């Protein structure tokens, strides 16, 4: 559950629909390739709601998103009154933010990438990780378990040497029928658990299963969680010319 925003950000992680023949054994790489292949859309438009809970407070943010797979670009515009007009623009490996009240354009880099996006449990670096996981990690199937009555493959992933990733290790529970990640644990190099992502709802949309409600919990914060709810998605849309550019970000 990565990718905007790559996420869905980004993501919300979009998952495979292919089922596996009874008795067929798949390797960790084959399983994650199915997830990766179906997490790609040439273009997409979506709307989402982000519910941030921290220290007995709750904030609700609404947004719309445009994304283009070939250029690994995306634009997120916030629609809720408190943040209306704030925008994020991702162009390949760069992330920019525009604050309308200050008429200010900021490049998110360095230590800022580890901070929570708009106060959420999703970091800015989470939004940048749009590469296929199969290009960044090695995978091992370590077990099979059930989550809410659904059989899953339990897969451990370790970053490839030299790969630029936010999490050195991952552990995922992948639905064996729908190839949707139902749970994911994200770890630091030291082995410390940093975040836990849980899929709460999956819907069949545009010929595939898509997680439409995902909860991210930052394990370094007390009583903190962010729920991302995908309320609308269209794929194969025509993106307005020039929309995914720095010039349009300040309009």
C-alpha positions as a Markdown table, in Angstrom:
| # | Residue | x | y | z |
|---|---|---|---|---|
| 1 | Unk | 0.0 | 0.0 | 0.0 |
| 2 | Unk | 2.2 | 2.5 | -1.4 |
| 3 | Unk | 2.2 | 4.7 | -4.6 |
| 4 | Unk | 0.3 | 7.8 | -4.5 |
| 5 | Unk | 0.0 | 9.3 | -4.1 |
| 6 | Unk | 2.0 | 7.3 | -5.4 |
| 7 | Unk | 0.3 | 6.4 | -3.6 |
| 8 | Unk | -2.2 | 5.9 | -3.6 |
| 9 | Unk | -1.2 | 7.7 | -3.3 |
| 10 | Unk | -0.6 | 6.6 | -4.6 |
| 11 | Unk | -0.8 | 3.5 | -3.1 |
| 12 | Unk | -3.4 | 3.2 | -2.9 |
| 13 | Unk | -1.9 | 0.0 | -4.0 |
| 14 | Unk | -3.8 | -1.5 | -7.0 |
| 15 | Unk | -3.7 | -5.2 | -7.2 |
| 16 | Unk | -3.8 | -8.1 | -9.6 |
| 17 | Unk | -7.0 | -10.0 | -10.6 |
| 18 | Unk | -5.5 | -13.1 | -12.0 |
| 19 | Unk | -6.3 | -16.2 | -10.0 |
| 20 | Unk | -3.9 | -19.2 | -9.6 |
| 21 | Unk | -4.7 | -22.7 | -10.6 |
| 22 | Unk | -5.2 | -25.1 | -7.8 |
| 23 | Unk | -1.9 | -26.6 | -6.7 |
| 24 | Unk | 0.3 | -24.1 | -8.6 |
| 25 | Unk | 3.1 | -22.8 | -6.5 |
| 26 | Unk | 4.4 | -19.3 | -7.1 |
| 27 | Unk | 7.7 | -17.8 | -6.1 |
| 28 | Unk | 7.8 | -14.5 | -4.1 |
| 29 | Unk | 9.0 | -12.7 | -7.3 |
| 30 | Unk | 6.1 | -14.1 | -9.4 |
| 31 | Unk | 3.6 | -13.1 | -6.8 |
| 32 | Unk | 4.9 | -9.6 | -6.5 |
| 33 | Unk | 5.2 | -9.3 | -10.3 |
| 34 | Unk | 1.4 | -9.9 | -10.5 |
| 35 | Unk | 0.9 | -7.1 | -7.9 |
| 36 | Unk | 3.3 | -4.7 | -9.7 |
| 37 | Unk | 1.9 | -5.4 | -13.2 |
| 38 | Unk | -1.6 | -4.5 | -12.1 |
| 39 | Unk | -0.5 | -1.5 | -10.1 |
| 40 | Unk | 0.2 | 0.4 | -13.3 |
| 41 | Unk | -2.2 | 2.5 | -15.3 |
| 42 | Unk | -1.1 | 4.7 | -18.2 |
| 43 | Unk | -3.3 | 7.5 | -16.8 |
| 44 | Unk | -5.8 | 7.8 | -14.0 |
| 45 | Unk | -8.0 | 10.3 | -12.2 |
| 46 | Unk | -9.2 | 9.7 | -8.7 |
| 47 | Unk | -10.7 | 11.3 | -5.6 |
| 48 | Unk | -10.0 | 10.3 | -2.0 |
| 49 | Unk | -10.5 | 11.2 | 1.6 |
| 50 | Unk | -7.8 | 11.0 | 4.2 |
| 51 | Unk | -8.8 | 10.7 | 7.9 |
| 52 | Unk | -5.9 | 11.5 | 10.3 |
| 53 | Unk | -6.3 | 10.5 | 13.9 |
| 54 | Unk | -3.7 | 11.6 | 16.5 |
| 55 | Unk | -3.7 | 12.5 | 20.2 |
| 56 | Unk | -7.5 | 12.2 | 20.4 |
| 57 | Unk | -7.9 | 14.6 | 17.5 |
| 58 | Unk | -9.4 | 13.8 | 14.0 |
| 59 | Unk | -8.8 | 15.7 | 10.8 |
| 60 | Unk | -10.4 | 15.0 | 7.5 |
| 61 | Unk | -8.8 | 16.0 | 4.2 |
| 62 | Unk | -10.3 | 15.5 | 0.7 |
| 63 | Unk | -8.3 | 15.5 | -2.5 |
| 64 | Unk | -8.3 | 14.8 | -6.2 |
| 65 | Unk | -5.5 | 13.1 | -8.1 |
| 66 | Unk | -4.2 | 12.9 | -11.6 |
| 67 | Unk | -1.5 | 10.4 | -12.5 |
| 68 | Unk | 0.5 | 9.4 | -15.5 |
| 69 | Unk | 2.4 | 6.0 | -15.4 |
| 70 | Unk | 4.9 | 6.5 | -18.3 |
| 71 | Unk | 6.4 | 9.6 | -16.8 |
| 72 | Unk | 5.8 | 8.6 | -13.1 |
| 73 | Unk | 4.1 | 11.9 | -12.6 |
| 74 | Unk | 1.1 | 12.9 | -10.5 |
| 75 | Unk | -0.8 | 15.9 | -9.1 |
| 76 | Unk | -2.7 | 16.0 | -5.9 |
| 77 | Unk | -5.0 | 18.9 | -5.1 |
| 78 | Unk | -6.6 | 19.3 | -1.7 |
| 79 | Unk | -10.3 | 20.3 | -1.7 |
| 80 | Unk | -11.2 | 20.6 | 2.0 |
| 81 | Unk | -11.7 | 24.1 | 3.3 |
| 82 | Unk | -8.6 | 24.2 | 5.5 |
| 83 | Unk | -6.3 | 23.1 | 2.8 |
| 84 | Unk | -8.1 | 24.1 | -0.4 |
| 85 | Unk | -5.7 | 24.8 | -3.2 |
| 86 | Unk | -2.7 | 23.2 | -1.6 |
| 87 | Unk | -1.1 | 21.0 | -4.2 |
| 88 | Unk | 1.6 | 18.3 | -4.5 |
| 89 | Unk | 3.3 | 17.6 | -7.9 |
| 90 | Unk | 5.4 | 14.5 | -8.4 |
| 91 | Unk | 7.6 | 14.5 | -11.5 |
| 92 | Unk | 9.7 | 11.3 | -11.6 |
| 93 | Unk | 11.9 | 11.5 | -8.5 |
| 94 | Unk | 11.1 | 15.1 | -7.5 |
| 95 | Unk | 8.3 | 16.2 | -5.3 |
| 96 | Unk | 7.0 | 19.8 | -5.1 |
| 97 | Unk | 4.3 | 21.5 | -3.0 |
| 98 | Unk | 2.4 | 24.7 | -3.5 |
| 99 | Unk | 0.8 | 26.7 | -0.7 |
| 100 | Unk | -1.8 | 29.1 | -2.0 |
| 101 | Unk | -2.1 | 31.3 | 1.1 |
| 102 | Unk | 1.7 | 32.1 | 0.9 |
| 103 | Unk | 1.9 | 31.9 | -2.9 |
| 104 | Unk | 5.0 | 29.7 | -2.2 |
| 105 | Unk | 6.5 | 26.8 | -4.1 |
| 106 | Unk | 8.6 | 24.3 | -2.1 |
| 107 | Unk | 10.7 | 21.3 | -3.2 |
| 108 | Unk | 10.4 | 18.5 | -0.7 |
| 109 | Unk | 13.8 | 16.9 | -0.2 |
| 110 | Unk | 16.3 | 15.7 | 2.4 |
| 111 | Unk | 15.0 | 15.2 | 5.9 |
| 112 | Unk | 11.7 | 16.7 | 4.9 |
| 113 | Unk | 10.9 | 13.5 | 3.0 |
| 114 | Unk | 10.6 | 11.6 | 6.2 |
| 115 | Unk | 8.0 | 13.9 | 7.6 |
| 116 | Unk | 4.3 | 13.1 | 7.6 |
| 117 | Unk | 2.5 | 14.4 | 4.6 |
| 118 | Unk | -0.1 | 17.0 | 5.7 |
| 119 | Unk | 0.3 | 15.7 | 9.3 |
| 120 | Unk | -0.6 | 12.1 | 8.2 |
| 121 | Unk | 1.1 | 8.8 | 8.8 |
| 122 | Unk | 2.1 | 8.7 | 5.1 |
| 123 | Unk | 5.5 | 10.3 | 4.6 |
| 124 | Unk | 6.5 | 12.4 | 1.6 |
| 125 | Unk | 9.0 | 9.6 | 0.7 |
| 126 | Unk | 6.0 | 7.2 | 0.5 |
| 127 | Unk | 4.6 | 9.4 | -2.2 |
| 128 | Unk | 7.8 | 9.3 | -4.2 |
| 129 | Unk | 8.1 | 5.5 | -4.2 |
| 130 | Unk | 6.4 | 4.8 | -7.5 |
| 131 | Unk | 8.9 | 2.3 | -8.9 |
| 132 | Unk | 7.9 | -1.3 | -9.1 |
| 133 | Unk | 8.8 | -3.2 | -6.0 |
| 134 | Unk | 10.3 | -6.0 | -8.1 |
| 135 | Unk | 13.0 | -3.5 | -9.3 |
| 136 | Unk | 13.9 | -2.6 | -5.7 |
| 137 | Unk | 13.6 | -5.8 | -3.5 |
| 138 | Unk | 14.2 | -9.5 | -3.4 |
| 139 | Unk | 11.3 | -11.7 | -2.2 |
| 140 | Unk | 10.9 | -14.9 | -0.2 |
| 141 | Unk | 7.7 | -16.7 | 0.6 |
| 142 | Unk | 8.0 | -17.6 | 4.3 |
| 143 | Unk | 4.5 | -18.8 | 5.2 |
| 144 | Unk | 0.8 | -19.0 | 4.4 |
| 145 | Unk | -1.7 | -17.5 | 6.8 |
| 146 | Unk | -5.3 | -16.4 | 6.9 |
| 147 | Unk | -6.4 | -12.8 | 7.4 |
| 148 | Unk | -10.1 | -12.3 | 8.0 |
| 149 | Unk | -10.8 | -15.7 | 6.6 |
| 150 | Unk | -8.8 | -15.1 | 3.4 |
| 151 | Unk | -5.7 | -17.2 | 2.6 |
| 152 | Unk | -2.6 | -15.2 | 2.0 |
| 153 | Unk | 1.0 | -15.6 | 1.0 |
| 154 | Unk | 3.4 | -14.2 | 3.6 |
| 155 | Unk | 6.3 | -12.6 | 1.8 |
| 156 | Unk | 9.5 | -11.0 | 3.2 |
| 157 | Unk | 11.3 | -8.5 | 1.0 |
| 158 | Unk | 14.8 | -7.1 | 1.4 |
| 159 | Unk | 16.1 | -4.1 | -0.5 |
| 160 | Unk | 18.6 | -4.8 | -3.3 |
| 161 | Unk | 22.1 | -3.4 | -2.9 |
| 162 | Unk | 22.2 | 0.3 | -3.8 |
| 163 | Unk | 18.4 | 0.6 | -4.2 |
| 164 | Unk | 17.0 | 3.9 | -3.0 |
| 165 | Unk | 14.2 | 2.9 | -0.7 |
| 166 | Unk | 12.5 | 4.3 | 2.4 |
| 167 | Unk | 12.2 | 0.8 | 4.0 |
| 168 | Unk | 15.1 | -1.7 | 4.1 |
| 169 | Unk | 12.7 | -4.6 | 4.7 |
| 170 | Unk | 9.1 | -5.3 | 4.1 |
| 171 | Unk | 6.7 | -8.1 | 5.1 |
| 172 | Unk | 3.5 | -8.5 | 3.2 |
| 173 | Unk | 0.4 | -10.7 | 3.4 |
| 174 | Unk | -0.9 | -11.1 | -0.2 |
| 175 | Unk | -4.4 | -12.4 | -0.9 |
| 176 | Unk | -3.9 | -15.7 | -2.7 |
| 177 | Unk | -6.9 | -15.2 | -5.0 |
| 178 | Unk | -7.0 | -11.5 | -5.6 |
| 179 | Unk | -3.3 | -10.6 | -5.2 |
| 180 | Unk | -4.2 | -7.7 | -3.0 |
| 181 | Unk | -1.8 | -6.8 | -0.1 |
| 182 | Unk | -4.0 | -7.2 | 3.0 |
| 183 | Unk | -1.3 | -6.2 | 5.5 |
| 184 | Unk | 2.2 | -4.8 | 5.2 |
| 185 | Unk | 4.9 | -4.2 | 7.8 |
| 186 | Unk | 7.7 | -1.7 | 7.0 |
| 187 | Unk | 11.1 | -2.0 | 8.7 |
| 188 | Unk | 14.3 | 0.1 | 9.1 |
| 189 | Unk | 17.8 | -1.3 | 8.4 |
| 190 | Unk | 18.1 | -2.1 | 12.1 |
| 191 | Unk | 15.0 | -4.3 | 12.0 |
| 192 | Unk | 12.9 | -1.8 | 13.9 |
| 193 | Unk | 9.2 | -1.8 | 12.8 |
| 194 | Unk | 8.3 | 1.6 | 11.5 |
| 195 | Unk | 4.8 | 1.4 | 10.0 |
| 196 | Unk | 2.0 | -1.1 | 9.6 |
| 197 | Unk | -0.5 | -0.8 | 6.6 |
| 198 | Unk | -3.8 | -2.7 | 6.7 |
| 199 | Unk | -6.3 | -3.0 | 3.9 |
| 200 | Unk | -9.9 | -2.7 | 5.2 |
| 201 | Unk | -11.9 | -2.7 | 2.0 |
| 202 | Unk | -11.4 | -4.1 | -1.5 |
| 203 | Unk | -13.6 | -3.5 | -4.5 |
| 204 | Unk | -13.8 | -4.8 | -8.0 |
| 205 | Unk | -13.4 | -1.8 | -10.3 |
| 206 | Unk | -12.5 | -1.6 | -14.0 |
| 207 | Unk | -11.7 | -5.3 | -14.3 |
| 208 | Unk | -9.5 | -5.6 | -11.2 |
| 209 | Unk | -9.5 | -5.7 | -7.5 |
| 210 | Unk | -8.5 | -2.4 | -5.9 |
| 211 | Unk | -8.0 | -1.7 | -2.2 |
| 212 | Unk | -10.3 | 1.3 | -1.5 |
| 213 | Unk | -9.7 | 1.7 | 2.2 |
| 214 | Unk | -6.2 | 1.5 | 3.7 |
| 215 | Unk | -5.1 | 2.3 | 7.3 |
| 216 | Unk | -1.5 | 3.3 | 7.9 |
| 217 | Unk | -0.1 | 3.3 | 11.4 |
| 218 | Unk | 3.2 | 4.9 | 12.3 |
| 219 | Unk | 4.7 | 2.7 | 15.0 |
| 220 | Unk | 7.0 | 5.6 | 16.2 |
| 221 | Unk | 3.9 | 7.7 | 17.2 |
| 222 | Unk | 1.5 | 6.9 | 20.0 |
| 223 | Unk | -2.2 | 6.6 | 19.1 |
| 224 | Unk | -1.6 | 7.7 | 15.5 |
| 225 | Unk | -3.3 | 6.4 | 12.3 |
| 226 | Unk | -4.3 | 7.6 | 8.9 |
| 227 | Unk | -7.2 | 6.1 | 6.9 |
| 228 | Unk | -7.1 | 6.6 | 3.1 |
| 229 | Unk | -10.4 | 6.0 | 1.4 |
| 230 | Unk | -10.6 | 6.0 | -2.4 |
| 231 | Unk | -14.1 | 7.4 | -3.3 |
| 232 | Unk | -13.8 | 7.5 | -7.1 |
| 233 | Unk | -11.4 | 6.4 | -9.8 |
| 234 | Unk | -11.3 | 6.6 | -13.7 |
| 235 | Unk | -8.6 | 5.0 | -15.7 |
| 236 | Unk | -7.3 | 5.7 | -19.2 |
| 237 | Unk | -8.4 | 9.4 | -18.9 |
| 238 | Unk | -7.1 | 12.2 | -21.0 |
| 239 | Unk | -4.9 | 14.5 | -18.8 |
| 240 | Unk | -5.3 | 18.2 | -19.6 |
| 241 | Unk | -2.2 | 19.4 | -21.5 |
| 242 | Unk | 0.4 | 21.0 | -19.2 |
| 243 | Unk | -1.4 | 19.9 | -16.0 |
| 244 | Unk | 1.6 | 17.9 | -14.7 |
| 245 | Unk | 4.1 | 20.7 | -14.8 |
| 246 | Unk | 5.6 | 23.3 | -12.3 |
| 247 | Unk | 4.0 | 26.1 | -14.3 |
| 248 | Unk | 0.5 | 24.7 | -13.8 |
| 249 | Unk | 1.2 | 24.0 | -10.1 |
| 250 | Unk | 1.0 | 27.8 | -9.2 |
| 251 | Unk | -2.2 | 28.5 | -11.1 |
